[in-house]
Amino acid sequence: MAPVPLLVKQWKNQYEIGASTAPFVALISGVSFSYLMTQHGKHIGMLSEKSFYLTAAAGVLIPAIVPFTILVIKPVNDKLAAIVEALDGKQPGEVAVEEQKVEPLLKQWNRLNATRSVMVGLGAVAGLLAIVW
């Protein structure tokens, strides 16, 4: 495994990219699928009943990552961000960061991030199936 300072810096980069793009994409996707769902029945043949439920699932699953992130992942993000801040501008060995503390946090974050990715993936599959069904 890489040294702890490098691991937390890599996590920070990943976090910043996701934080700047994911909420916007999730909310736009959710609004789009929700709009599609409201159009059910307004246009003959636009959406079958299966498509309606699949579109509803996509409209719920994808934007659900925002509250999931705030309620479940944020506490882990805050702990990792505090470690990044403690290491910022320090030379290796200058700040003692217990690997036993960082590694479980990163593993927990990875599991939670994977869960969030599955939510988006399932929503995307539901949306795709709604289109082709």
Contacts in CASP RR format, 6 or more apart in sequence:
PFRMAT RR
TARGET T0000
AUTHOR 0000-0000-0000
METHOD contacts of the structure
MODEL  1
MAPVPLLVKQWKNQYEIGASTAPFVALISGVSFSYLMTQHGKHIGMLSEK
SFYLTAAAGVLIPAIVPFTILVIKPVNDKLAAIVEALDGKQPGEVAVEEQ
KVEPLLKQWNRLNATRSVMVGLGAVAGLLAIVW
1 7 0 8 1.000
1 103 0 8 1.000
2 10 0 8 1.000
3 92 0 8 1.000
4 97 0 8 1.000
4 99 0 8 1.000
4 102 0 8 1.000
5 87 0 8 1.000
5 90 0 8 1.000
5 92 0 8 1.000
5 97 0 8 1.000
7 102 0 8 1.000
7 106 0 8 1.000
8 80 0 8 1.000
8 83 0 8 1.000
8 84 0 8 1.000
8 87 0 8 1.000
8 97 0 8 1.000
8 102 0 8 1.000
8 106 0 8 1.000
9 84 0 8 1.000
9 87 0 8 1.000
11 80 0 8 1.000
11 84 0 8 1.000
11 106 0 8 1.000
11 109 0 8 1.000
12 80 0 8 1.000
12 81 0 8 1.000
12 84 0 8 1.000
15 77 0 8 1.000
15 80 0 8 1.000
15 81 0 8 1.000
22 65 0 8 1.000
22 69 0 8 1.000
23 66 0 8 1.000
23 69 0 8 1.000
26 62 0 8 1.000
26 63 0 8 1.000
26 65 0 8 1.000
26 66 0 8 1.000
26 120 0 8 1.000
27 63 0 8 1.000
27 66 0 8 1.000
29 58 0 8 1.000
29 59 0 8 1.000
29 62 0 8 1.000
29 63 0 8 1.000
30 58 0 8 1.000
30 59 0 8 1.000
30 60 0 8 1.000
30 62 0 8 1.000
30 63 0 8 1.000
31 63 0 8 1.000
33 55 0 8 1.000
33 56 0 8 1.000
33 58 0 8 1.000
33 59 0 8 1.000
33 62 0 8 1.000
33 127 0 8 1.000
34 59 0 8 1.000
36 47 0 8 1.000
36 55 0 8 1.000
36 130 0 8 1.000
37 47 0 8 1.000
37 52 0 8 1.000
37 55 0 8 1.000
37 56 0 8 1.000
37 59 0 8 1.000
39 46 0 8 1.000
39 47 0 8 1.000
40 46 0 8 1.000
40 47 0 8 1.000
40 51 0 8 1.000
40 52 0 8 1.000
40 55 0 8 1.000
41 47 0 8 1.000
47 55 0 8 1.000
47 130 0 8 1.000
48 133 0 8 1.000
50 129 0 8 1.000
50 130 0 8 1.000
50 133 0 8 1.000
51 129 0 8 1.000
51 130 0 8 1.000
51 131 0 8 1.000
51 133 0 8 1.000
52 130 0 8 1.000
54 126 0 8 1.000
54 127 0 8 1.000
54 129 0 8 1.000
54 130 0 8 1.000
54 133 0 8 1.000
55 126 0 8 1.000
55 127 0 8 1.000
55 130 0 8 1.000
57 122 0 8 1.000
57 123 0 8 1.000
57 126 0 8 1.000
57 127 0 8 1.000
58 123 0 8 1.000
58 124 0 8 1.000
58 126 0 8 1.000
58 127 0 8 1.000
58 130 0 8 1.000
59 123 0 8 1.000
61 119 0 8 1.000
61 120 0 8 1.000
61 121 0 8 1.000
61 122 0 8 1.000
61 123 0 8 1.000
61 126 0 8 1.000
62 119 0 8 1.000
62 120 0 8 1.000
62 123 0 8 1.000
62 124 0 8 1.000
64 119 0 8 1.000
65 116 0 8 1.000
65 119 0 8 1.000
65 120 0 8 1.000
68 115 0 8 1.000
68 116 0 8 1.000
68 119 0 8 1.000
69 116 0 8 1.000
72 112 0 8 1.000
73 109 0 8 1.000
73 112 0 8 1.000
73 113 0 8 1.000
73 116 0 8 1.000
76 105 0 8 1.000
76 108 0 8 1.000
76 109 0 8 1.000
76 112 0 8 1.000
77 109 0 8 1.000
79 105 0 8 1.000
80 102 0 8 1.000
80 105 0 8 1.000
80 106 0 8 1.000
80 109 0 8 1.000
83 97 0 8 1.000
83 101 0 8 1.000
83 102 0 8 1.000
83 105 0 8 1.000
86 95 0 8 1.000
86 97 0 8 1.000
87 95 0 8 1.000
87 97 0 8 1.000
END
